[in-house]
Amino acid sequence: MAYQIRLFIILTLLISNPMIILAKEIKYNHNCKTISEIKKEVDFTVLTPKKIPDDWTLDTKTSPWVMLHYMDSKDTKLMVAIHQRMGFPLSNDDFPSAQQVDINGKKGYFQKWIDSGKVDKKGDTITGGLLRWIQDGTYIEMDSSRLSEEKMLEIARSMK
């Protein structure tokens, strides 16, 4: 009987507060600062991606930029690095060899790695590149040698 009462209470709480179900827990590694702690320390908007695989971990650094390094589930491979700082105006002249891309109506610049498609020393094929844009007054620079351009853009478009 006590088990049924506890189960009823838990289900009632979950139904009455759906945010408990929807909240995605960030798995931090290396005893780094949390996003909430970082937001209190900087004078610009810190943005985080909403479309990140659940098994990735996050390592944060705050000097000289706010750096979000998303690692694979084993914490051995850097999947994507997202660096942020106070924004400044960007123009096409800043990135003459980059391809212009759209990130939620904002102009972004994507540049493939020179050795894209080649195999690195560990046997992994190099993909991705460097993606830069301004959002909510924050300059964001995302890089990856493991994710495709399309996956990087998907992550960039989920930044809030």
Number of C-alpha atoms within 10 A of each C-alpha: 6 7 8 9 10 11 12 12 12 12 12 11 12 13 12 10 11 10 10 11 9 8 8 10 7 14 14 18 17 10 8 13 15 16 17 9 10 14 14 10 9 14 10 16 17 25 21 15 14 14 13 16 10 12 14 20 21 25 20 22 15 16 7 9 13 21 21 21 23 24 20 17 15 9 16 8 13 18 18 23 20 23 23 23 21 17 16 11 9 15 11 13 8 10 15 11 12 17 13 17 16 14 20 13 9 11 16 25 22 24 18 21 16 10 13 14 14 13 12 12 7 6 8 12 15 20 19 24 22 19 24 25 24 20 20 12 15 19 20 23 20 23 24 22 23 18 17 15 20 10 15 21 20 16 18 26 17 16 16 12
